[in-house]
Amino acid sequence: MAQHFLLSAGARSLSAAKIMRMSDTGVENVFLRLRWPETDGKPVCPDCGCTICYACRRPEGQLRWRCKACRHDFSITSGTLFAWHKLPLRTYDARGNVYATTTPAELMARGIPLATNPADAARSHPFWARQAVDVFCRLPKAGDNRIGRRHDTDGLLVGPFGDGPPFSLLIVNTDGTLAERSGNGLTIFARSLADHGLVRPGARFSLWVHHDKDDVASPTVTEAEMVVEADGSPAFWLDLGVPLFGPDTVGAHGPGVRPAGGGASRVARLAGLDPSWSRSVFVRIGNPHCVTFVPDATALPEMEAMCLPTLHASLAGIAFSPVRGGNGDPCPDGVNLQWAAPVSGRHFVARVFERGEGPTASSGTSAAAIACAAWHLGLARAGRVAVEMPGGVAPLNLAAENGALVSVRLFGTASAV
């Protein structure tokens, strides 16, 4: 990605006083030479590198160009970190999951030291992520003392980095860690892109989530498709790829993990909390999950109970990594927890306790993990499956070939709040 011209050595020598004394044309000429020093300020198409570009200034006065070769329209910030610097901070809800969305440029404008490259930003997140959460994820109202819930949102989405697909982003949990994937978070990010005209109905595009985890490649790639619902609102299908099953796929090597037959495991720390929580399936679908199946909905943990200190502490010990106060058993890096009760082979009721967040009204990747785990145990068939959570119902589509799942797709919508 090209360095933003305002971050160059030449730009740092400019003072506000010098700029204020210049005419509009003078300022444009200086910025052009800073942006394209190799051509002495002559615009170069950021898409194809062509140097034959025609000025097509907007009616409002903004200077833009059109490339003769590829017909791409661009501005002086296109192809840089600040390409979408005017996108406002917005908060969206998807099935009860609430994320704030913002741009890399906005973080930098607030004095948050974010690297311009998404991979570098992910690696350096300990230096900026907690500050970003404190700035963009509002504290709850006085009197909201739910255990583990110190913010009004479930996280922060930072992106896009650059000015076109694939769209790179970071998913920041409210504890300052990075997530490899979030189904509801990606639905929200896709809706934000649509709201700002960056994707259109029928478009297929890639979402690249950069993270710092060692046990899975970064970025985690999700293919998305935008569709339009009957009321004209945008909706999205997310292809979450091929699920992987078993303790090894999530690093579950703790002493309390034992085979339970039929592809399931018994997790001692879960079974010790409730004897009906003895049949679990480990699933990796971009991020790690432990899905525990119970006989019926009465055995599911209630949201209110998971917020109470005693149960919350026990579940956090299982779900969170040791760095965040967990026990590292069964998974050293933590694991997302789900409980599911079958209503039918196409319908499951569920609860979620997320790694890095705690009890959550809904989770898209958790819903996908539940559907895949149910298929793995023979409780669900390929095709449409619905997972019902307190925040809403997640429709999914499982595709199988030759006795193996080859893809799982998640459908979702999001609305601004």
C-alpha positions in Angstrom: 0.0 0.0 0.0 1.3 3.5 -0.8 2.3 5.6 2.0 0.0 8.5 2.7 1.6 11.7 1.4 1.0 13.5 4.6 3.2 11.0 6.4 6.2 11.5 4.1 9.4 13.4 5.1 8.6 16.3 2.8 5.1 16.8 4.2 6.4 16.8 7.8 8.5 19.9 6.9 5.3 21.9 6.1 3.9 24.1 8.7 0.3 25.2 9.1 1.4 28.8 8.7 3.0 28.0 5.3 -0.1 26.3 4.1 -2.4 29.1 5.2 -0.5 31.6 3.2 -0.9 29.6 0.0 -3.6 29.9 -2.6 -5.9 26.9 -3.2 -4.0 26.2 -6.4 -0.7 26.5 -4.6 -1.8 24.0 -1.9 -2.9 21.5 -4.6 0.4 21.8 -6.4 2.4 21.2 -3.3 0.3 18.2 -2.3 0.5 16.8 -5.8 4.3 16.8 -5.7 4.3 15.2 -2.3 1.9 12.5 -3.5 3.7 11.7 -6.7 7.3 12.9 -6.3 8.6 10.5 -9.0 6.6 12.3 -11.7 6.9 15.8 -10.1 3.3 15.8 -9.2 1.8 14.3 -12.4 -1.0 11.9 -11.3 -0.4 8.2 -11.6 -3.3 5.8 -11.6 -3.2 3.8 -8.3 -4.9 0.8 -10.0 -2.8 0.2 -13.1 0.1 2.7 -12.9 -0.8 4.6 -16.1 0.4 8.2 -16.2 -2.1 9.4 -18.8 -4.9 10.7 -16.5 -7.5 13.4 -17.1 -8.6 15.9 -14.5 -12.4 15.6 -13.8 -13.0 18.0 -10.9 -16.2 17.4 -9.0 -18.9 20.1 -9.0 -18.2 20.7 -5.3 -14.6 21.5 -6.2 -12.8 18.3 -5.2 -9.9 17.4 -7.6 -10.2 14.0 -9.1 -8.7 12.2 -12.2 -9.8 9.5 -14.6 -7.2 7.0 -16.0 -7.2 6.7 -19.8 -6.2 3.0 -19.6 -8.5 1.5 -17.0 -11.1 4.3 -16.7 -10.7 4.3 -12.9 -11.6 7.5 -11.1 -9.3 8.5 -8.2 -8.3 11.3 -5.9 -5.0 12.4 -4.2 -5.7 9.9 -1.3 -6.7 6.9 -3.4 -4.5 3.9 -2.8 -3.5 5.2 0.6 -4.5 4.6 4.2 -6.6 7.8 4.1 -8.7 6.8 1.1 -11.9 6.5 3.2 -10.9 9.1 5.8 -14.3 10.8 5.6 -16.3 7.7 6.6 -18.0 8.5 10.0 -18.0 6.4 13.1 -21.1 4.4 13.1 -22.5 1.6 15.4 -24.5 -1.3 14.0 -26.5 -4.2 15.4 -26.6 -7.7 13.9 -28.7 -10.2 15.8 -28.0 -8.4 19.1 -24.3 -8.2 18.5 -23.3 -4.5 18.4 -20.0 -3.2 16.9 -18.6 0.3 16.4 -17.0 0.8 13.0 -14.3 3.3 12.2 -11.4 3.8 9.8 -7.6 3.7 10.3 -7.5 7.4 9.4 -9.9 8.2 12.2 -7.8 6.4 14.8 -4.7 8.2 13.7 -6.6 11.5 13.8 -7.4 10.8 17.4 -3.7 10.3 18.1 -3.9 6.5 18.3 -0.6 5.1 16.9 -1.9 2.7 14.3 0.4 1.3 11.7 -0.6 2.0 8.0 -0.3 -1.7 7.0 -3.0 -4.0 8.4 -0.5 -6.8 9.1 1.7 -4.4 11.0 -1.3 -3.0 12.8 -2.3 -6.5 13.9 1.2 -7.3 15.2 1.4 -4.0 17.1 -2.1 -4.1 18.6 -0.9 -4.2 22.2 0.3 -0.6 21.8 -3.0 0.8 20.5 -6.0 -1.5 20.8 -7.0 -0.8 24.4 -6.8 2.9 23.7 -9.0 2.6 20.6 -11.6 0.6 22.6 -11.6 3.3 25.3 -12.1 6.0 22.7 -14.7 4.4 20.4 -16.6 1.9 22.6 -18.6 3.9 25.1 -18.7 2.9 28.7 -22.1 1.7 29.9 -24.5 3.8 31.9 -24.1 4.1 35.6 -25.5 1.2 37.4 -24.8 -1.4 34.7 -22.6 -3.7 36.6 -22.9 -6.9 34.6 -19.8 -9.0 35.2 -17.3 -8.7 32.3 -19.4 -6.1 30.3 -17.6 -2.7 30.6 -18.6 -1.3 27.2 -21.8 -0.6 25.2 -20.5 -2.6 22.2 -19.2 -6.1 21.6 -16.1 -4.7 19.8 -14.6 -2.3 17.3 -14.2 -2.9 13.6 -11.3 -0.9 12.1 -11.2 -0.6 8.3 -11.0 -0.6 5.4 -7.3 -0.4 4.9 -6.9 0.8 1.3 -9.5 1.8 -1.2 -10.9 -1.4 -2.8 -11.4 -5.1 -2.5 -10.2 -7.2 -0.9 -11.2 -5.1 2.1 -8.8 -5.5 5.0 -9.9 -4.9 8.6 -9.2 -5.7 12.2 -11.8 -7.0 14.7 -10.9 -5.6 18.2 -12.5 -7.3 21.2 -13.3 -5.0 24.1 -10.5 -6.5 26.2 -8.0 -5.3 23.5 -7.4 -8.7 21.9 -7.9 -9.3 18.2 -10.4 -11.8 16.8 -9.7 -14.0 13.7 -13.3 -13.8 12.6 -16.8 -12.7 13.7 -19.8 -13.6 11.6 -21.9 -10.8 12.9 -19.0 -8.4 12.9 -18.3 -9.1 9.2 -22.0 -8.7 8.4 -21.8 -5.3 10.1 -18.6 -4.4 8.3 -20.2 -5.4 4.9 -23.2 -3.3 5.8 -20.9 -0.3 6.5 -19.2 -0.8 3.1 -22.6 -0.9 1.4 -23.8 2.2 3.2 -20.9 4.1 1.8 -21.2 2.8 -1.7 -18.2 0.6 -1.6 -20.1 -2.6 -2.5 -23.4 -2.9 -4.4 -26.2 -5.5 -4.8 -25.0 -8.7 -6.5 -21.4 -7.9 -5.7 -19.0 -10.6 -4.5 -16.1 -9.4 -2.5 -13.4 -10.6 0.0 -13.0 -9.6 3.6 -9.5 -10.1 5.0 -9.3 -10.1 8.8 -5.8 -9.5 10.1 -4.9 -10.9 13.5 -2.0 -12.0 15.7 -2.8 -15.7 16.3 -0.1 -18.2 15.8 -2.3 -21.3 15.2 -4.1 -20.0 12.1 -2.9 -18.0 9.1 -3.5 -14.3 8.9 -5.5 -12.8 7.3 -8.6 -15.0 7.7 -10.4 -14.6 4.4 -14.2 -14.6 4.1 -16.0 -14.4 0.7 -19.1 -12.3 0.9 -22.1 -11.6 -1.4 -24.5 -8.7 -1.1 -28.2 -9.3 -1.9 -31.3 -7.2 -1.4 -34.2 -8.2 0.8 -37.9 -7.6 -0.2 -37.9 -4.2 1.6 -34.9 -3.0 -0.3 -32.4 -3.3 2.6 -29.0 -4.9 2.0 -28.3 -8.4 3.3 -25.2 -10.6 3.0 -24.2 -14.2 2.6 -20.8 -15.0 4.2 -18.9 -18.1 3.0 -17.0 -19.2 6.1 -15.2 -22.0 4.4 -14.6 -25.6 5.4 -15.0 -26.5 9.1 -12.4 -28.6 10.9 -13.3 -30.9 13.8 -11.6 -32.4 16.8 -9.5 -31.3 19.8 -6.3 -30.9 17.7 -7.9 -28.3 15.4 -8.3 -25.8 18.3 -5.3 -26.9 20.4 -7.4 -28.6 23.1 -4.7 -30.7 24.8 -5.6 -30.0 28.4 -5.8 -33.0 30.8 -9.5 -32.6 31.1 -10.4 -33.6 27.5 -11.5 -37.2 26.9 -13.2 -38.9 24.0 -17.0 -39.3 24.6 -17.8 -41.4 21.5 -19.2 -40.6 18.1 -16.8 -37.8 17.4 -17.6 -35.9 20.7 -15.4 -35.1 23.7 -16.0 -34.8 27.4 -14.5 -31.5 28.8 -14.0 -32.0 32.5 -14.3 -28.3 33.4 -17.7 -28.1 31.7 -19.0 -31.4 33.0 -18.0 -30.4 36.5 -20.3 -27.3 36.3 -23.3 -29.3 35.1 -23.4 -33.1 34.4 -25.6 -32.5 31.3 -22.7 -30.6 29.7 -20.7 -33.7 28.9 -21.0 -34.0 25.2 -18.9 -31.4 23.3 -17.5 -31.0 19.8 -14.5 -28.9 19.0 -14.8 -27.0 15.8 -12.5 -24.5 14.0 -14.2 -22.3 11.5 -11.6 -19.6 11.2 -11.7 -19.3 15.0 -12.0 -22.0 17.8 -15.2 -23.2 19.2 -16.4 -25.8 21.8 -20.0 -26.7 21.2 -21.8 -28.6 24.0 -25.0 -30.4 23.2 -27.7 -30.7 25.9 -30.9 -32.8 25.9 -33.3 -29.8 25.7 -33.5 -26.1 26.2 -34.0 -26.3 30.0 -30.3 -27.4 30.3 -29.0 -24.3 28.5 -27.3 -21.7 30.7 -29.4 -18.5 30.9 -27.8 -15.2 29.9 -28.5 -13.7 33.4 -26.8 -16.7 35.1 -23.7 -16.4 32.9 -23.3 -12.7 34.1 -23.3 -13.6 37.8 -19.9 -13.7 39.4 -19.6 -17.4 40.2 -20.6 -18.9 36.9 -19.0 -16.1 34.9 -15.6 -16.7 36.6 -15.9 -20.5 35.9 -16.7 -20.0 32.3 -14.1 -17.3 31.8 -11.6 -19.7 33.2 -12.4 -22.1 30.4 -13.0 -19.6 27.5 -10.3 -17.0 28.1 -6.6 -17.4 27.5 -4.2 -17.2 30.6 -3.2 -13.7 29.4 -6.8 -12.6 30.0 -7.3 -14.5 33.2 -8.2 -17.9 31.9 -6.9 -21.3 32.9 -5.6 -22.4 29.5 -7.5 -25.7 29.9 -8.6 -27.1 27.6 -7.2 -24.5 25.1 -4.1 -22.5 25.8 -5.3 -19.6 23.6 -8.9 -19.8 24.9 -12.0 -21.0 23.0 -15.5 -19.8 22.3 -18.2 -21.7 24.2 -21.6 -22.7 22.9 -24.5 -24.8 24.3 -27.1 -26.1 21.9 -30.3 -28.0 22.2 -32.0 -29.6 19.1 -35.6 -28.6 18.3 -35.3 -30.6 15.0 -32.6 -31.5 12.5 -33.0 -28.0 11.0 -33.5 -25.9 14.2 -31.3 -25.5 17.3 -31.6 -23.2 20.3 -28.3 -22.0 21.7 -26.4 -19.9 24.2 -22.9 -18.3 23.7 -20.0 -17.3 25.9 -17.3 -15.8 23.8 -13.6 -15.8 24.3 -12.5 -12.2 25.1 -16.1 -11.0 25.6 -18.2 -13.3 27.8 -21.9 -14.0 27.5 -23.1 -12.7 24.1 -26.7 -12.4 22.7 -25.6 -14.0 19.5 -22.6 -14.9 17.4 -22.5 -15.7 13.7 -19.5 -18.0 13.8 -20.8 -19.6 16.9 -24.1 -20.4 15.0 -22.0 -21.8 12.2 -20.0 -23.9 14.6 -23.2 -25.3 16.2 -24.7 -26.2 12.8 -21.4 -27.9 11.7 -21.0 -29.7 15.1 -24.6 -31.0 14.8 -23.9 -32.3 11.3 -20.7 -33.9 12.7 -22.7 -35.8 15.3 -25.6 -36.7 12.9 -28.0 -34.3 14.6 -28.4 -32.1 11.5 -28.5 -32.7 7.7 -26.9 -30.7 5.0 -28.9 -27.8 3.6 -30.6 -25.0 5.6 -30.2 -24.9 9.4 -31.4 -22.2 11.8 -29.7 -21.5 15.1 -31.8 -19.5 17.5 -30.0 -17.3 20.1 -31.3 -14.6 22.5 -30.3 -11.9 19.9 -32.0 -13.5 17.0 -32.0 -16.4 14.5 -29.0 -17.2 12.3 -29.9 -18.9 9.0 -27.1 -21.1 7.6 -26.6 -23.3 4.6 -24.4 -26.4 5.0 -23.0 -28.0 1.8 -21.7 -31.6 1.9 -20.0 -33.8 -0.7 -18.9 -37.4 -0.3 -19.7 -37.5 3.4 -17.8 -34.3 4.2 -18.8 -30.7 4.8 -17.3 -28.5 2.0 -18.7 -25.1 3.1 -20.9 -23.3 5.5 -22.6 -20.1 4.6 -24.1 -17.6 7.1 -26.9 -15.1 6.2 -27.3 -11.9 8.0 -28.4 -8.3 8.1 -27.3 -5.3 10.2 -28.9 -2.0 11.0 -27.4 1.3 12.3 -28.1 2.1 15.9 
